[in-house]
């Protein structure tokens, strides 16, 4: 059984757990970026409070040239980190977002 098959099985067994969906999206990143994009989008729609997904999702969107969507994901992640009082993740997302904005100008 491949990792992708195994992750899909984990999702089927426990659809309320966001981690296998996150791991599945990460699995697709290098080989099937459009599938990864769909996976991240579904993850963030179903589990908007799953903070670890925002950083890689935003970077994938940048790589795919989806700048408006990337900006929304960064901003949503920063706001969520603030609400969850996760200062470390808020700082990481803010720095990545600001660096991206700087590089675009």
N, C-alpha and C positions, 0 to 999 in steps of 0.2 A: 504494500500500500504506500503510495506517495504521500509526502507531507500535505499536499493540497487535498488529496482524498481524505486523509486523516482529519484535517481541520474541518472539512465539510461534514464529516461524521460527528465531530464534536459539536458543531453548530446544530446539527439535527437533534442530537441528544440533549442539548441544553441551549435552546434558542434565546434565552434570557441573559446569557453570559456574553458580554461584548468582546472579551479577550480573543476567542478563536476567530471572530470576524476580523479583528485587528491584525492578528497573525496571518490570516489568509490574504488580506490586502498587502501586507508586507511581502509575502511570498510572490505575489504577482508583480511587484514593483520593477524588477530588473528585466523581466521577460515579456510581460504583457501589461504595459502601463495603462492602456485604456480599460482593461479589466480591473486593474488596481484602482483606477479613478472611480469606476462604478462601485467597487467594493467599499472604498472610503466614503463615498457619497451615501450609500445605504447605511453604513455604520453610523455616520454622523446624524443621519435622519432618525434612525431607530434609537440611538444612544447618544444624544447630544451632550450629555454630561461626561462622556468618556474622554477625558483630557489628553491622554497619550496620542490620540489619533490626529490631533490638529497639526502638529509640527510636520510629520511626514506627508500628510494630505496637502498642506499648503505648498510644500516643496515640489511635490509631484505636479500640482497644478501649474506652478511656475515653469517646470520643465516642459509641460505640454502647451505652454503659451496661453494659459487661461488666467490672465492677470486679474481680471475683476473677481473671479471666483476665489483665486488665491488670496486676494486682499480681504475678502469677506471671511475666509476661513481663519486667516491670521487674527483679524479683529475679534471674531467670535471666540477663538481660543484664548486670547488675552483677557477678554471679559470673563470667560468662564474660570480661568485661573485666578483672577481677582476675586470672583464670587466664592471659589473654593479655598481661598486664602493660601494658595500654592505660589508663594513668591518666587521660588526657583524656576518653575515652569513659566510663570508670567514673564520673568526676566529673559529667559531663553527665547520665548516667542517674540517678545518685544524687540530684542536685539536682532533676531533673524529678520523680522519685519522691517525694521529701520535700515538694516544693511541692504535688503532687497530694494527698498525705496531709494536709497542712496545710489545703488548700482544702476537703477533705471534712469536716473537723472543725468 
